[in-house]
């Protein structure tokens, strides 16, 4: 997000002024936003590179979802990850402690992150380490929703109950809609592992008008 300025109220409350974005990816998925968008592949690359940058800065986001990706149209069309309220620093290896419990939106959580809520002992939570790959899992779920315009990778058709979706995530029962997707990789890659797109990344950004 592009920082514009900051100001204080009563010397204790700080307000940040950021660039104005026209909508979120969630708005696009729900068809509440029908303006210009990058081609699908370009959009996926932009979101991946945004997450890779966060991880390169040694942070984990912990709430990657369609509502937290903004659509910026000025000065150029770009998808930008936002809402860092649950973000926290990680070690050089990308790990962090589970002591604060799971954060974010459960239906986009990795299975190991969801299972953290079943552990009541704070002492046990202190022993558990996660890494930034939980964001990559969330990003994969986001991609599926983006491409299918609203379906969830772990939700059967018509399934709206979030607890049921979470149970499917923990069991690893992916619902692949083959009529809409060519493939969906089972392996959880690093957010930096996008060399496959290296020959595409530097091409001029094309725009799809809806």
C-alpha positions in Angstrom: 0.0 0.0 0.0 1.2 3.5 -0.9 1.7 5.7 2.2 0.4 9.3 1.7 0.8 11.0 5.1 0.2 10.6 8.8 -1.3 12.9 11.5 -1.9 12.7 15.2 -5.0 13.5 17.3 -4.3 14.7 20.9 -0.7 13.5 20.5 -1.8 9.9 21.2 -3.9 8.7 18.3 -2.1 8.3 15.0 -3.9 8.2 11.7 -2.3 6.9 8.5 -3.5 8.1 5.1 -3.0 5.5 2.4 -3.8 5.4 -1.3 -7.5 5.0 -2.3 -8.3 1.6 -3.8 -11.5 1.0 -5.7 -12.5 -2.4 -4.3 -11.3 -5.8 -2.9 -10.9 -9.1 -4.6 -13.8 -10.3 -2.5 -15.9 -7.6 -4.2 -14.7 -8.9 -7.6 -15.5 -12.5 -6.7 -19.0 -11.4 -5.5 -19.4 -9.4 -8.7 -20.0 -6.2 -6.7 -17.0 -4.8 -8.6 -17.1 -5.1 -12.4 -14.3 -2.7 -13.3 -11.0 -3.5 -15.0 -8.9 -6.4 -13.7 -5.6 -8.0 -14.6 -5.7 -11.2 -16.6 -6.1 -14.1 -14.3 -2.5 -15.3 -14.5 -1.2 -11.7 -14.0 -3.5 -11.3 -11.0 -2.1 -14.6 -9.4 1.4 -13.5 -10.0 0.8 -10.1 -8.4 -0.7 -11.6 -5.3 2.1 -14.2 -5.1 4.8 -11.5 -5.4 3.1 -9.4 -2.8 3.1 -12.3 -0.3 6.7 -13.1 -1.2 7.7 -9.5 -0.4 6.0 -9.8 3.0 7.9 -13.0 3.7 11.2 -11.5 2.5 10.7 -8.7 5.1 10.5 -11.5 7.7 6.8 -11.2 8.5 3.9 -13.6 8.4 0.5 -12.1 7.4 -1.8 -14.7 9.0 -5.0 -13.4 7.3 -4.6 -13.9 3.6 -8.1 -13.9 2.1 -10.1 -12.2 -0.8 -11.3 -9.3 1.4 -7.7 -8.4 2.3 -6.5 -8.0 -1.3 -7.2 -4.5 -2.6 -7.6 -3.4 -6.2 -5.6 -0.3 -7.1 -6.1 1.4 -10.4 -3.9 4.4 -10.1 -1.2 5.0 -11.3 -1.5 1.4 -12.7 -3.8 -1.6 -12.2 -2.4 -3.7 -9.3 -3.6 -6.1 -6.6 -2.2 -5.3 -3.2 -2.3 -7.2 0.1 -3.6 -5.2 3.0 -4.8 -5.5 6.6 -1.7 -6.3 8.7 -3.5 -6.4 12.0 -2.5 -10.1 12.6 0.9 -9.7 11.0 3.9 -10.6 13.2 7.7 -11.0 12.7 9.3 -14.4 12.0 12.8 -15.8 12.5 15.4 -15.9 9.7 14.1 -19.4 8.9 10.5 -18.1 8.7 9.1 -19.6 11.8 7.1 -18.2 14.7 5.5 -19.3 17.9 1.9 -20.5 18.3 1.6 -18.9 21.8 -0.9 -16.3 20.6 -3.2 -18.9 19.1 -4.6 -18.9 15.6 -5.5 -15.5 14.1 -7.4 -14.4 11.0 -10.2 -16.1 9.1 -10.5 -19.9 9.8 -11.8 -21.0 6.4 -8.5 -19.8 4.9 -6.3 -21.3 7.6 -3.8 -24.1 7.1 -4.9 -27.4 8.8 -2.0 -27.2 11.4 -3.0 -23.6 12.3 -6.7 -24.6 12.8 -5.7 -27.5 15.1 -3.9 -25.0 17.4 -7.3 -24.0 18.8 -7.8 -27.5 20.2 -4.8 -27.1 22.5 -5.8 -25.5 25.7 -2.5 -25.4 27.5 -0.6 -22.2 27.0 2.6 -24.1 27.8 2.0 -26.5 25.0 1.3 -23.7 22.6 4.6 -22.1 23.5 6.4 -25.3 22.3 4.7 -25.2 18.8 6.3 -23.5 15.9 4.7 -22.6 12.6 6.2 -21.0 9.5 5.2 -18.7 6.7 3.9 -21.6 4.6 0.6 -21.1 6.4 0.2 -18.0 4.3 0.9 -20.0 1.2 -1.9 -22.4 2.1 -4.3 -19.4 2.5 -3.1 -18.0 -0.8 -3.9 -21.3 -2.5 -7.5 -21.2 -1.2 -7.7 -17.5 -2.3 -6.6 -18.5 -5.8 -9.2 -21.2 -6.0 -12.0 -18.7 -5.0 -10.6 -16.1 -7.4 -10.5 -18.5 -10.4 -13.9 -20.1 -9.7 -15.5 -16.8 -8.7 -16.5 -17.8 -5.2 -16.1 -21.6 -4.7 -13.9 -22.8 -1.8 -11.3 -25.5 -2.4 -12.5 -27.5 0.6 -16.3 -26.8 0.4 -18.7 -29.1 -1.4 -21.2 -27.4 -3.7 -23.6 -25.4 -1.6 -21.6 -25.8 1.6 -21.8 -22.5 3.5 -21.2 -23.6 7.1 -17.7 -22.5 8.1 -17.3 -25.2 10.7 -17.9 -27.8 8.1 -15.3 -26.2 5.8 -12.8 -26.1 8.6 -13.4 -29.8 9.2 -12.7 -30.5 5.5 -9.5 -28.5 5.7 -8.2 -30.5 8.7 -9.1 -33.8 6.9 -7.5 -32.6 3.7 -10.6 -33.3 1.6 -10.2 -31.0 -1.4 -13.2 -30.6 -3.7 -11.7 -30.2 -7.2 -14.1 -28.8 -9.7 -12.4 -30.2 -12.8 -14.8 -28.4 -15.2 -13.4 -25.1 -13.9 -9.7 -25.9 -13.1 -7.1 -27.7 -15.1 -5.1 -28.7 -12.0 -4.4 -27.7 -8.5 -1.1 -28.7 -7.0 -1.1 -30.7 -3.7 2.4 -29.5 -2.7 2.6 -26.4 -0.7 5.3 -24.2 -2.3 7.2 -21.3 -0.9 5.8 -17.9 -1.9 9.2 -17.2 -3.6 8.9 -20.4 -5.7 7.5 -18.7 -8.8 10.3 -19.3 -11.2 7.8 -21.0 -13.5 6.3 -17.6 -14.2 9.7 -15.9 -14.7 9.2 -15.6 -18.5 5.8 -14.0 -18.0 6.5 -11.7 -15.1 8.3 -9.0 -17.1 5.8 -8.8 -20.0 3.6 -5.6 -20.2 0.6 -5.9 -17.9 -2.6 -6.6 -19.9 -6.0 -5.6 -18.7 -9.3 -7.5 -18.9 -12.4 -5.3 -19.0 -15.4 -7.0 -17.5 
